[in-house]
């Protein structure tokens, strides 16, 4: 995919992640109020965190594709890297 597509996707996912984080905070506050009256179920917390973690992974992957961390600048230009030979 082109870099501009990854940039757009990274921006959209980051904004969506911020919205999910505020929703997760609301769920955790509500859960604390309800759990005082009933038994806590940790599976509820797990199923609430799975979408947040999924969007976090996809956003991070898109940002890595935009920033291109895995390749050095020489490899990105397509020029072969020259090895410097040490004098003997």
PDB file of N, CA, C and O in Angstrom:
ATOM      1  N   UNK A   1       0.837  -1.176   0.000  1.00  0.00           N
ATOM      2  CA  UNK A   1       0.000   0.000   0.000  1.00  0.00           C
ATOM      3  C   UNK A   1       0.884   1.243   0.000  1.00  0.00           C
ATOM      4  O   UNK A   1       1.978   1.228   0.564  1.00  0.00           O
ATOM      5  N   UNK A   2       0.426   2.290  -0.615  1.00  0.00           N
ATOM      6  CA  UNK A   2       1.201   3.535  -0.596  1.00  0.00           C
ATOM      7  C   UNK A   2       1.270   4.138   0.808  1.00  0.00           C
ATOM      8  O   UNK A   2       0.441   3.850   1.671  1.00  0.00           O
ATOM      9  N   UNK A   3       2.269   4.968   1.006  1.00  0.00           N
ATOM     10  CA  UNK A   3       2.496   5.573   2.323  1.00  0.00           C
ATOM     11  C   UNK A   3       1.341   6.478   2.725  1.00  0.00           C
ATOM     12  O   UNK A   3       1.003   6.556   3.906  1.00  0.00           O
ATOM     13  N   UNK A   4       0.732   7.158   1.768  1.00  0.00           N
ATOM     14  CA  UNK A   4      -0.373   8.067   2.107  1.00  0.00           C
ATOM     15  C   UNK A   4      -1.576   7.295   2.659  1.00  0.00           C
ATOM     16  O   UNK A   4      -2.295   7.790   3.527  1.00  0.00           O
ATOM     17  N   UNK A   5      -1.781   6.102   2.157  1.00  0.00           N
ATOM     18  CA  UNK A   5      -2.885   5.268   2.669  1.00  0.00           C
ATOM     19  C   UNK A   5      -2.589   4.852   4.107  1.00  0.00           C
ATOM     20  O   UNK A   5      -3.473   4.876   4.964  1.00  0.00           O
ATOM     21  N   UNK A   6      -1.342   4.473   4.363  1.00  0.00           N
ATOM     22  CA  UNK A   6      -0.966   4.105   5.732  1.00  0.00           C
ATOM     23  C   UNK A   6      -1.070   5.311   6.670  1.00  0.00           C
ATOM     24  O   UNK A   6      -1.476   5.170   7.824  1.00  0.00           O
ATOM     25  N   UNK A   7      -0.707   6.482   6.178  1.00  0.00           N
ATOM     26  CA  UNK A   7      -0.810   7.682   7.004  1.00  0.00           C
ATOM     27  C   UNK A   7      -2.264   7.982   7.342  1.00  0.00           C
ATOM     28  O   UNK A   7      -2.590   8.257   8.497  1.00  0.00           O
ATOM     29  N   UNK A   8      -3.130   7.932   6.352  1.00  0.00           N
ATOM     30  CA  UNK A   8      -4.558   8.167   6.596  1.00  0.00           C
ATOM     31  C   UNK A   8      -5.120   7.124   7.560  1.00  0.00           C
ATOM     32  O   UNK A   8      -5.859   7.464   8.483  1.00  0.00           O
ATOM     33  N   UNK A   9      -4.773   5.867   7.347  1.00  0.00           N
ATOM     34  CA  UNK A   9      -5.245   4.796   8.223  1.00  0.00           C
ATOM     35  C   UNK A   9      -4.717   4.975   9.644  1.00  0.00           C
ATOM     36  O   UNK A   9      -5.447   4.755  10.610  1.00  0.00           O
ATOM     37  N   UNK A  10      -3.465   5.370   9.774  1.00  0.00           N
ATOM     38  CA  UNK A  10      -2.881   5.581  11.098  1.00  0.00           C
ATOM     39  C   UNK A  10      -3.580   6.724  11.823  1.00  0.00           C
ATOM     40  O   UNK A  10      -3.846   6.624  13.020  1.00  0.00           O
ATOM     41  N   UNK A  11      -3.879   7.801  11.116  1.00  0.00           N
ATOM     42  CA  UNK A  11      -4.581   8.926  11.745  1.00  0.00           C
ATOM     43  C   UNK A  11      -5.987   8.539  12.177  1.00  0.00           C
ATOM     44  O   UNK A  11      -6.409   8.864  13.287  1.00  0.00           O
ATOM     45  N   UNK A  12      -6.708   7.850  11.310  1.00  0.00           N
ATOM     46  CA  UNK A  12      -8.076   7.429  11.643  1.00  0.00           C
ATOM     47  C   UNK A  12      -8.069   6.469  12.828  1.00  0.00           C
ATOM     48  O   UNK A  12      -8.887   6.601  13.739  1.00  0.00           O
ATOM     49  N   UNK A  13      -7.160   5.512  12.820  1.00  0.00           N
ATOM     50  CA  UNK A  13      -7.101   4.548  13.919  1.00  0.00           C
ATOM     51  C   UNK A  13      -6.678   5.203  15.228  1.00  0.00           C
ATOM     52  O   UNK A  13      -7.140   4.799  16.296  1.00  0.00           O
ATOM     53  N   UNK A  14      -5.817   6.199  15.163  1.00  0.00           N
ATOM     54  CA  UNK A  14      -5.404   6.898  16.382  1.00  0.00           C
ATOM     55  C   UNK A  14      -6.569   7.679  16.982  1.00  0.00           C
ATOM     56  O   UNK A  14      -6.753   7.676  18.199  1.00  0.00           O
ATOM     57  N   UNK A  15      -7.352   8.343  16.147  1.00  0.00           N
ATOM     58  CA  UNK A  15      -8.533   9.063  16.643  1.00  0.00           C
ATOM     59  C   UNK A  15      -9.546   8.070  17.213  1.00  0.00           C
ATOM     60  O   UNK A  15     -10.143   8.316  18.261  1.00  0.00           O
ATOM     61  N   UNK A  16      -9.734   6.955  16.524  1.00  0.00           N
ATOM     62  CA  UNK A  16     -10.659   5.928  17.004  1.00  0.00           C
ATOM     63  C   UNK A  16     -10.165   5.331  18.324  1.00  0.00           C
ATOM     64  O   UNK A  16     -10.967   5.016  19.203  1.00  0.00           O
ATOM     65  N   UNK A  17      -8.856   5.177  18.461  1.00  0.00           N
ATOM     66  CA  UNK A  17      -8.287   4.655  19.695  1.00  0.00           C
ATOM     67  C   UNK A  17      -8.529   5.610  20.857  1.00  0.00           C
ATOM     68  O   UNK A  17      -8.793   5.171  21.977  1.00  0.00           O
ATOM     69  N   UNK A  18      -8.442   6.899  20.604  1.00  0.00           N
ATOM     70  CA  UNK A  18      -8.732   7.880  21.653  1.00  0.00           C
ATOM     71  C   UNK A  18     -10.195   7.789  22.088  1.00  0.00           C
ATOM     72  O   UNK A  18     -10.499   7.880  23.278  1.00  0.00           O
ATOM     73  N   UNK A  19     -11.098   7.609  21.123  1.00  0.00           N
ATOM     74  CA  UNK A  19     -12.516   7.466  21.465  1.00  0.00           C
ATOM     75  C   UNK A  19     -12.754   6.173  22.248  1.00  0.00           C
ATOM     76  O   UNK A  19     -13.548   6.148  23.189  1.00  0.00           O
ATOM     77  N   UNK A  20     -12.067   5.108  21.857  1.00  0.00           N
ATOM     78  CA  UNK A  20     -12.211   3.841  22.576  1.00  0.00           C
ATOM     79  C   UNK A  20     -11.660   3.946  23.992  1.00  0.00           C
ATOM     80  O   UNK A  20     -12.208   3.344  24.915  1.00  0.00           O
ATOM     81  N   UNK A  21     -10.591   4.696  24.172  1.00  0.00           N
ATOM     82  CA  UNK A  21     -10.000   4.833  25.505  1.00  0.00           C
ATOM     83  C   UNK A  21     -10.965   5.537  26.452  1.00  0.00           C
ATOM     84  O   UNK A  21     -11.084   5.161  27.618  1.00  0.00           O
ATOM     85  N   UNK A  22     -11.651   6.558  25.948  1.00  0.00           N
ATOM     86  CA  UNK A  22     -12.629   7.235  26.815  1.00  0.00           C
ATOM     87  C   UNK A  22     -13.814   6.315  27.108  1.00  0.00           C
ATOM     88  O   UNK A  22     -14.356   6.335  28.213  1.00  0.00           O
ATOM     89  N   UNK A  23     -14.210   5.524  26.138  1.00  0.00           N
ATOM     90  CA  UNK A  23     -15.292   4.558  26.370  1.00  0.00           C
ATOM     91  C   UNK A  23     -14.861   3.490  27.368  1.00  0.00           C
ATOM     92  O   UNK A  23     -15.650   3.072  28.215  1.00  0.00           O
ATOM     93  N   UNK A  24     -13.614   3.051  27.268  1.00  0.00           N
ATOM     94  CA  UNK A  24     -13.106   2.054  28.208  1.00  0.00           C
ATOM     95  C   UNK A  24     -13.077   2.620  29.624  1.00  0.00           C
ATOM     96  O   UNK A  24     -13.400   1.914  30.579  1.00  0.00           O
ATOM     97  N   UNK A  25     -12.696   3.876  29.765  1.00  0.00           N
ATOM     98  CA  UNK A  25     -12.697   4.504  31.086  1.00  0.00           C
ATOM     99  C   UNK A  25     -14.113   4.564  31.654  1.00  0.00           C
ATOM    100  O   UNK A  25     -14.309   4.331  32.847  1.00  0.00           O
ATOM    101  N   UNK A  26     -15.105   4.875  30.810  1.00  0.00           N
ATOM    102  CA  UNK A  26     -16.496   4.893  31.252  1.00  0.00           C
ATOM    103  C   UNK A  26     -16.942   3.503  31.704  1.00  0.00           C
ATOM    104  O   UNK A  26     -17.613   3.361  32.726  1.00  0.00           O
ATOM    105  N   UNK A  27     -16.564   2.476  30.934  1.00  0.00           N
ATOM    106  CA  UNK A  27     -16.949   1.100  31.287  1.00  0.00           C
ATOM    107  C   UNK A  27     -16.317   0.695  32.611  1.00  0.00           C
ATOM    108  O   UNK A  27     -16.967   0.060  33.441  1.00  0.00           O
ATOM    109  N   UNK A  28     -15.058   1.057  32.811  1.00  0.00           N
ATOM    110  CA  UNK A  28     -14.389   0.699  34.060  1.00  0.00           C
ATOM    111  C   UNK A  28     -15.017   1.406  35.260  1.00  0.00           C
ATOM    112  O   UNK A  28     -15.153   0.809  36.328  1.00  0.00           O
ATOM    113  N   UNK A  29     -15.402   2.685  35.091  1.00  0.00           N
ATOM    114  CA  UNK A  29     -16.091   3.392  36.190  1.00  0.00           C
ATOM    115  C   UNK A  29     -17.445   2.752  36.474  1.00  0.00           C
ATOM    116  O   UNK A  29     -17.811   2.571  37.635  1.00  0.00           O
ATOM    117  N   UNK A  30     -18.191   2.409  35.429  1.00  0.00           N
ATOM    118  CA  UNK A  30     -19.499   1.770  35.619  1.00  0.00           C
ATOM    119  C   UNK A  30     -19.346   0.400  36.255  1.00  0.00           C
ATOM    120  O   UNK A  30     -20.147  -0.006  37.096  1.00  0.00           O
ATOM    121  N   UNK A  31     -18.309  -0.301  35.840  1.00  0.00           N
ATOM    122  CA  UNK A  31     -18.061  -1.645  36.375  1.00  0.00           C
ATOM    123  C   UNK A  31     -17.744  -1.563  37.865  1.00  0.00           C
ATOM    124  O   UNK A  31     -18.165  -2.423  38.639  1.00  0.00           O
ATOM    125  N   UNK A  32     -17.007  -0.536  38.263  1.00  0.00           N
ATOM    126  CA  UNK A  32     -16.666  -0.374  39.674  1.00  0.00           C
ATOM    127  C   UNK A  32     -17.921  -0.109  40.503  1.00  0.00           C
ATOM    128  O   UNK A  32     -18.040  -0.603  41.624  1.00  0.00           O
ATOM    129  N   UNK A  33     -18.857   0.667  39.956  1.00  0.00           N
ATOM    130  CA  UNK A  33     -20.096   0.965  40.675  1.00  0.00           C
ATOM    131  C   UNK A  33     -20.985  -0.263  40.772  1.00  0.00           C
ATOM    132  O   UNK A  33     -21.621  -0.494  41.801  1.00  0.00           O
ATOM    133  N   UNK A  34     -21.030  -1.051  39.705  1.00  0.00           N
ATOM    134  CA  UNK A  34     -21.879  -2.248  39.693  1.00  0.00           C
ATOM    135  C   UNK A  34     -21.240  -3.376  40.489  1.00  0.00           C
ATOM    136  O   UNK A  34     -21.937  -4.143  41.154  1.00  0.00           O
ATOM    137  N   UNK A  35     -19.909  -3.480  40.425  1.00  0.00           N
ATOM    138  CA  UNK A  35     -19.254  -4.607  41.081  1.00  0.00           C
ATOM    139  C   UNK A  35     -19.335  -4.526  42.604  1.00  0.00           C
ATOM    140  O   UNK A  35     -19.113  -5.527  43.286  1.00  0.00           O
ATOM    141  N   UNK A  36     -19.645  -3.364  43.137  1.00  0.00           N
ATOM    142  CA  UNK A  36     -19.818  -3.270  44.579  1.00  0.00           C
ATOM    143  C   UNK A  36     -21.060  -4.029  45.019  1.00  0.00           C
ATOM    144  O   UNK A  36     -21.137  -4.518  46.146  1.00  0.00           O
ATOM    145  N   UNK A  37     -22.036  -4.123  44.112  1.00  0.00           N
ATOM    146  CA  UNK A  37     -23.290  -4.818  44.445  1.00  0.00           C
ATOM    147  C   UNK A  37     -23.271  -6.293  44.051  1.00  0.00           C
ATOM    148  O   UNK A  37     -24.004  -7.087  44.640  1.00  0.00           O
ATOM    149  N   UNK A  38     -22.457  -6.679  43.078  1.00  0.00           N
ATOM    150  CA  UNK A  38     -22.448  -8.073  42.619  1.00  0.00           C
ATOM    151  C   UNK A  38     -21.012  -8.566  42.486  1.00  0.00           C
ATOM    152  O   UNK A  38     -20.060  -7.811  42.681  1.00  0.00           O
ATOM    153  N   UNK A  39     -20.875  -9.836  42.153  1.00  0.00           N
ATOM    154  CA  UNK A  39     -19.553 -10.436  42.000  1.00  0.00           C
ATOM    155  C   UNK A  39     -18.877  -9.928  40.727  1.00  0.00           C
ATOM    156  O   UNK A  39     -19.534  -9.715  39.708  1.00  0.00           O
ATOM    157  N   UNK A  40     -17.570  -9.738  40.795  1.00  0.00           N
ATOM    158  CA  UNK A  40     -16.818  -9.272  39.631  1.00  0.00           C
ATOM    159  C   UNK A  40     -16.587 -10.422  38.660  1.00  0.00           C
ATOM    160  O   UNK A  40     -16.297 -11.549  39.061  1.00  0.00           O
ATOM    161  N   UNK A  41     -16.722 -10.112  37.378  1.00  0.00           N
ATOM    162  CA  UNK A  41     -16.415 -11.106  36.340  1.00  0.00           C
ATOM    163  C   UNK A  41     -15.285 -10.529  35.499  1.00  0.00           C
ATOM    164  O   UNK A  41     -15.441  -9.501  34.841  1.00  0.00           O
ATOM    165  N   UNK A  42     -14.145 -11.212  35.535  1.00  0.00           N
ATOM    166  CA  UNK A  42     -12.982 -10.723  34.820  1.00  0.00           C
ATOM    167  C   UNK A  42     -13.105 -10.921  33.316  1.00  0.00           C
ATOM    168  O   UNK A  42     -12.385 -10.277  32.553  1.00  0.00           O
ATOM    169  N   UNK A  43     -14.005 -11.799  32.872  1.00  0.00           N
ATOM    170  CA  UNK A  43     -14.195 -11.976  31.430  1.00  0.00           C
ATOM    171  C   UNK A  43     -14.825 -10.733  30.804  1.00  0.00           C
ATOM    172  O   UNK A  43     -14.590 -10.445  29.631  1.00  0.00           O
ATOM    173  N   UNK A  44     -15.618 -10.000  31.571  1.00  0.00           N
ATOM    174  CA  UNK A  44     -16.178  -8.747  31.059  1.00  0.00           C
ATOM    175  C   UNK A  44     -15.069  -7.751  30.731  1.00  0.00           C
ATOM    176  O   UNK A  44     -15.106  -7.086  29.696  1.00  0.00           O
ATOM    177  N   UNK A  45     -14.099  -7.657  31.608  1.00  0.00           N
ATOM    178  CA  UNK A  45     -12.973  -6.767  31.371  1.00  0.00           C
ATOM    179  C   UNK A  45     -12.147  -7.234  30.175  1.00  0.00           C
ATOM    180  O   UNK A  45     -11.681  -6.414  29.385  1.00  0.00           O
ATOM    181  N   UNK A  46     -11.968  -8.524  30.043  1.00  0.00           N
ATOM    182  CA  UNK A  46     -11.223  -9.077  28.906  1.00  0.00           C
ATOM    183  C   UNK A  46     -11.909  -8.741  27.591  1.00  0.00           C
ATOM    184  O   UNK A  46     -11.254  -8.277  26.657  1.00  0.00           O
ATOM    185  N   UNK A  47     -13.203  -8.964  27.500  1.00  0.00           N
ATOM    186  CA  UNK A  47     -13.935  -8.700  26.262  1.00  0.00           C
ATOM    187  C   UNK A  47     -14.049  -7.207  25.975  1.00  0.00           C
ATOM    188  O   UNK A  47     -14.264  -6.811  24.830  1.00  0.00           O
ATOM    189  N   UNK A  48     -13.909  -6.391  26.987  1.00  0.00           N
ATOM    190  CA  UNK A  48     -13.909  -4.950  26.774  1.00  0.00           C
ATOM    191  C   UNK A  48     -12.559  -4.477  26.240  1.00  0.00           C
ATOM    192  O   UNK A  48     -12.501  -3.550  25.433  1.00  0.00           O
ATOM    193  N   UNK A  49     -11.482  -5.105  26.684  1.00  0.00           N
ATOM    194  CA  UNK A  49     -10.133  -4.674  26.287  1.00  0.00           C
ATOM    195  C   UNK A  49      -9.693  -5.219  24.933  1.00  0.00           C
ATOM    196  O   UNK A  49      -8.797  -4.644  24.315  1.00  0.00           O
ATOM    197  N   UNK A  50     -10.282  -6.291  24.456  1.00  0.00           N
ATOM    198  CA  UNK A  50      -9.856  -6.890  23.183  1.00  0.00           C
ATOM    199  C   UNK A  50      -9.977  -5.907  22.015  1.00  0.00           C
ATOM    200  O   UNK A  50      -9.017  -5.788  21.254  1.00  0.00           O
ATOM    201  N   UNK A  51     -11.092  -5.197  21.825  1.00  0.00           N
ATOM    202  CA  UNK A  51     -11.138  -4.243  20.701  1.00  0.00           C
ATOM    203  C   UNK A  51     -10.121  -3.105  20.835  1.00  0.00           C
ATOM    204  O   UNK A  51      -9.577  -2.638  19.835  1.00  0.00           O
ATOM    205  N   UNK A  52      -9.868  -2.664  22.063  1.00  0.00           N
ATOM    206  CA  UNK A  52      -8.890  -1.597  22.262  1.00  0.00           C
ATOM    207  C   UNK A  52      -7.498  -2.084  21.871  1.00  0.00           C
ATOM    208  O   UNK A  52      -6.757  -1.366  21.200  1.00  0.00           O
ATOM    209  N   UNK A  53      -7.143  -3.276  22.277  1.00  0.00           N
ATOM    210  CA  UNK A  53      -5.837  -3.830  21.931  1.00  0.00           C
ATOM    211  C   UNK A  53      -5.700  -4.076  20.436  1.00  0.00           C
ATOM    212  O   UNK A  53      -4.625  -3.875  19.872  1.00  0.00           O
ATOM    213  N   UNK A  54      -6.770  -4.505  19.793  1.00  0.00           N
ATOM    214  CA  UNK A  54      -6.739  -4.732  18.354  1.00  0.00           C
ATOM    215  C   UNK A  54      -6.506  -3.426  17.594  1.00  0.00           C
ATOM    216  O   UNK A  54      -5.684  -3.381  16.679  1.00  0.00           O
ATOM    217  N   UNK A  55      -7.217  -2.377  17.964  1.00  0.00           N
ATOM    218  CA  UNK A  55      -7.031  -1.079  17.297  1.00  0.00           C
ATOM    219  C   UNK A  55      -5.647  -0.518  17.620  1.00  0.00           C
ATOM    220  O   UNK A  55      -5.025   0.106  16.761  1.00  0.00           O
ATOM    221  N   UNK A  56      -5.162  -0.724  18.824  1.00  0.00           N
ATOM    222  CA  UNK A  56      -3.820  -0.273  19.181  1.00  0.00           C
ATOM    223  C   UNK A  56      -2.772  -0.965  18.313  1.00  0.00           C
ATOM    224  O   UNK A  56      -1.838  -0.316  17.840  1.00  0.00           O
ATOM    225  N   UNK A  57      -2.912  -2.259  18.102  1.00  0.00           N
ATOM    226  CA  UNK A  57      -1.982  -3.008  17.249  1.00  0.00           C
ATOM    227  C   UNK A  57      -2.028  -2.504  15.814  1.00  0.00           C
ATOM    228  O   UNK A  57      -0.982  -2.288  15.202  1.00  0.00           O
ATOM    229  N   UNK A  58      -3.223  -2.315  15.269  1.00  0.00           N
ATOM    230  CA  UNK A  58      -3.339  -1.856  13.885  1.00  0.00           C
ATOM    231  C   UNK A  58      -2.811  -0.437  13.708  1.00  0.00           C
ATOM    232  O   UNK A  58      -2.176  -0.135  12.698  1.00  0.00           O
ATOM    233  N   UNK A  59      -3.068   0.435  14.678  1.00  0.00           N
ATOM    234  CA  UNK A  59      -2.558   1.809  14.597  1.00  0.00           C
ATOM    235  C   UNK A  59      -1.033   1.818  14.675  1.00  0.00           C
ATOM    236  O   UNK A  59      -0.378   2.543  13.926  1.00  0.00           O
ATOM    237  N   UNK A  60      -0.471   1.028  15.568  1.00  0.00           N
ATOM    238  CA  UNK A  60       0.990   0.964  15.686  1.00  0.00           C
ATOM    239  C   UNK A  60       1.613   0.426  14.407  1.00  0.00           C
ATOM    240  O   UNK A  60       2.647   0.921  13.957  1.00  0.00           O
ATOM    241  N   UNK A  61       0.991  -0.574  13.833  1.00  0.00           N
ATOM    242  CA  UNK A  61       1.493  -1.154  12.576  1.00  0.00           C
ATOM    243  C   UNK A  61       1.460  -0.125  11.443  1.00  0.00           C
ATOM    244  O   UNK A  61       2.392  -0.060  10.641  1.00  0.00           O
ATOM    245  N   UNK A  62       0.407   0.667  11.372  1.00  0.00           N
ATOM    246  CA  UNK A  62       0.316   1.693  10.338  1.00  0.00           C
ATOM    247  C   UNK A  62       1.334   2.804  10.566  1.00  0.00           C
ATOM    248  O   UNK A  62       1.934   3.301   9.613  1.00  0.00           O
ATOM    249  N   UNK A  63       1.534   3.199  11.835  1.00  0.00           N
ATOM    250  CA  UNK A  63       2.528   4.237  12.107  1.00  0.00           C
ATOM    251  C   UNK A  63       3.930   3.748  11.776  1.00  0.00           C
ATOM    252  O   UNK A  63       4.753   4.526  11.291  1.00  0.00           O
ATOM    253  N   UNK A  64       4.219   2.474  12.029  1.00  0.00           N
ATOM    254  CA  UNK A  64       5.531   1.919  11.673  1.00  0.00           C
ATOM    255  C   UNK A  64       5.703   1.930  10.159  1.00  0.00           C
ATOM    256  O   UNK A  64       6.792   2.214   9.662  1.00  0.00           O
ATOM    257  N   UNK A  65       4.643   1.625   9.425  1.00  0.00           N
ATOM    258  CA  UNK A  65       4.725   1.657   7.964  1.00  0.00           C
ATOM    259  C   UNK A  65       4.933   3.077   7.448  1.00  0.00           C
ATOM    260  O   UNK A  65       5.622   3.273   6.447  1.00  0.00           O
ATOM    261  N   UNK A  66       4.352   4.064   8.111  1.00  0.00           N
ATOM    262  CA  UNK A  66       4.518   5.458   7.685  1.00  0.00           C
ATOM    263  C   UNK A  66       5.926   5.946   7.996  1.00  0.00           C
ATOM    264  O   UNK A  66       6.583   6.542   7.143  1.00  0.00           O
ATOM    265  N   UNK A  67       6.387   5.695   9.210  1.00  0.00           N
ATOM    266  CA  UNK A  67       7.689   6.177   9.639  1.00  0.00           C
ATOM    267  C   UNK A  67       8.810   5.337   9.034  1.00  0.00           C
ATOM    268  O   UNK A  67       9.931   5.821   8.876  1.00  0.00           O
ATOM    269  N   UNK A  68       8.517   4.092   8.696  1.00  0.00           N
ATOM    270  CA  UNK A  68       9.454   3.167   8.055  1.00  0.00           C
ATOM    271  C   UNK A  68      10.659   2.910   8.947  1.00  0.00           C
ATOM    272  O   UNK A  68      11.804   3.115   8.545  1.00  0.00           O
ATOM    273  N   UNK A  69      10.384   2.459  10.160  1.00  0.00           N
ATOM    274  CA  UNK A  69      11.421   2.227  11.150  1.00  0.00           C
ATOM    275  C   UNK A  69      12.291   1.030  10.799  1.00  0.00           C
ATOM    276  O   UNK A  69      13.485   1.031  11.099  1.00  0.00           O
ATOM    277  N   UNK A  70      11.726   0.019  10.176  1.00  0.00           N
ATOM    278  CA  UNK A  70      12.448  -1.226   9.990  1.00  0.00           C
ATOM    279  C   UNK A  70      13.580  -1.135   8.980  1.00  0.00           C
ATOM    280  O   UNK A  70      14.469  -1.986   9.002  1.00  0.00           O
ATOM    281  N   UNK A  71      13.591  -0.131   8.087  1.00  0.00           N
ATOM    282  CA  UNK A  71      14.656  -0.002   7.091  1.00  0.00           C
ATOM    283  C   UNK A  71      15.433   1.288   7.319  1.00  0.00           C
ATOM    284  O   UNK A  71      14.832   2.333   7.569  1.00  0.00           O
ATOM    285  N   UNK A  72      16.751   1.229   7.238  1.00  0.00           N
ATOM    286  CA  UNK A  72      17.519   2.466   7.329  1.00  0.00           C
ATOM    287  C   UNK A  72      17.354   3.312   6.073  1.00  0.00           C
ATOM    288  O   UNK A  72      16.851   2.823   5.061  1.00  0.00           O
ATOM    289  N   UNK A  73      17.761   4.543   6.124  1.00  0.00           N
ATOM    290  CA  UNK A  73      17.575   5.468   5.012  1.00  0.00           C
ATOM    291  C   UNK A  73      18.306   5.022   3.754  1.00  0.00           C
ATOM    292  O   UNK A  73      17.820   5.273   2.652  1.00  0.00           O
ATOM    293  N   UNK A  74      19.441   4.377   3.879  1.00  0.00           N
ATOM    294  CA  UNK A  74      20.190   3.921   2.706  1.00  0.00           C
ATOM    295  C   UNK A  74      19.406   2.856   1.969  1.00  0.00           C
ATOM    296  O   UNK A  74      19.381   2.845   0.738  1.00  0.00           O
ATOM    297  N   UNK A  75      18.760   1.953   2.708  1.00  0.00           N
ATOM    298  CA  UNK A  75      17.989   0.892   2.070  1.00  0.00           C
ATOM    299  C   UNK A  75      16.743   1.448   1.401  1.00  0.00           C
ATOM    300  O   UNK A  75      16.265   0.877   0.420  1.00  0.00           O
ATOM    301  N   UNK A  76      16.211   2.548   1.911  1.00  0.00           N
ATOM    302  CA  UNK A  76      15.011   3.129   1.335  1.00  0.00           C
ATOM    303  C   UNK A  76      15.289   3.788  -0.014  1.00  0.00           C
ATOM    304  O   UNK A  76      14.384   3.892  -0.842  1.00  0.00           O
ATOM    305  N   UNK A  77      16.527   4.235  -0.250  1.00  0.00           N
ATOM    306  CA  UNK A  77      16.854   4.878  -1.520  1.00  0.00           C
ATOM    307  C   UNK A  77      17.111   3.873  -2.621  1.00  0.00           C
ATOM    308  O   UNK A  77      17.033   4.211  -3.802  1.00  0.00           O
ATOM    309  N   UNK A  78      17.413   2.659  -2.254  1.00  0.00           N
ATOM    310  CA  UNK A  78      17.679   1.630  -3.255  1.00  0.00           C
ATOM    311  C   UNK A  78      19.141   1.570  -3.647  1.00  0.00           C
ATOM    312  O   UNK A  78      19.516   0.727  -4.463  1.00  0.00           O
ATOM    313  N   UNK A  79      19.976   2.427  -3.101  1.00  0.00           N
ATOM    314  CA  UNK A  79      21.402   2.414  -3.407  1.00  0.00           C
ATOM    315  C   UNK A  79      22.082   1.351  -2.568  1.00  0.00           C
ATOM    316  O   UNK A  79      21.768   1.196  -1.388  1.00  0.00           O
ATOM    317  N   UNK A  80      23.011   0.615  -3.163  1.00  0.00           N
ATOM    318  CA  UNK A  80      23.705  -0.406  -2.375  1.00  0.00           C
ATOM    319  C   UNK A  80      24.629   0.244  -1.351  1.00  0.00           C
ATOM    320  O   UNK A  80      25.291   1.242  -1.634  1.00  0.00           O
ATOM    321  N   UNK A  81      24.658  -0.323  -0.197  1.00  0.00           N
ATOM    322  CA  UNK A  81      25.501   0.205   0.862  1.00  0.00           C
ATOM    323  C   UNK A  81      26.940  -0.223   0.623  1.00  0.00           C
ATOM    324  O   UNK A  81      27.200  -1.376   0.279  1.00  0.00           O
ATOM    325  N   UNK A  82      27.873   0.702   0.806  1.00  0.00           N
ATOM    326  CA  UNK A  82      29.283   0.386   0.607  1.00  0.00           C
ATOM    327  C   UNK A  82      29.900   0.008   1.940  1.00  0.00           C
ATOM    328  O   UNK A  82      29.735   0.709   2.938  1.00  0.00           O
ATOM    329  N   UNK A  83      30.599  -1.085   1.944  1.00  0.00           N
ATOM    330  CA  UNK A  83      31.292  -1.489   3.151  1.00  0.00           C
ATOM    331  C   UNK A  83      32.673  -0.846   3.144  1.00  0.00           C
ATOM    332  O   UNK A  83      33.375  -0.878   2.133  1.00  0.00           O
ATOM    333  N   UNK A  84      33.050  -0.277   4.250  1.00  0.00           N
ATOM    334  CA  UNK A  84      34.377   0.329   4.334  1.00  0.00           C
ATOM    335  C   UNK A  84      35.349  -0.720   4.832  1.00  0.00           C
ATOM    336  O   UNK A  84      35.147  -1.335   5.879  1.00  0.00           O
ATOM    337  N   UNK A  85      36.400  -0.910   4.066  1.00  0.00           N
ATOM    338  CA  UNK A  85      37.400  -1.917   4.424  1.00  0.00           C
ATOM    339  C   UNK A  85      38.433  -1.282   5.346  1.00  0.00           C
ATOM    340  O   UNK A  85      38.934  -0.188   5.085  1.00  0.00           O
ATOM    341  N   UNK A  86      38.734  -1.977   6.407  1.00  0.00           N
ATOM    342  CA  UNK A  86      39.736  -1.495   7.337  1.00  0.00           C
ATOM    343  C   UNK A  86      41.114  -1.793   6.780  1.00  0.00           C
ATOM    344  O   UNK A  86      41.340  -2.881   6.252  1.00  0.00           O
ATOM    345  N   UNK A  87      42.040  -0.852   6.886  1.00  0.00           N
ATOM    346  CA  UNK A  87      43.412  -1.126   6.388  1.00  0.00           C
ATOM    347  C   UNK A  87      44.062  -2.197   7.221  1.00  0.00           C
ATOM    348  O   UNK A  87      43.862  -2.275   8.433  1.00  0.00           O
ATOM    349  N   UNK A  88      44.870  -3.051   6.534  1.00  0.00           N
ATOM    350  CA  UNK A  88      45.526  -4.162   7.223  1.00  0.00           C
ATOM    351  C   UNK A  88      46.894  -3.810   7.663  1.00  0.00           C
ATOM    352  O   UNK A  88      47.583  -4.638   8.260  1.00  0.00           O
TER     353      UNK A  88
END
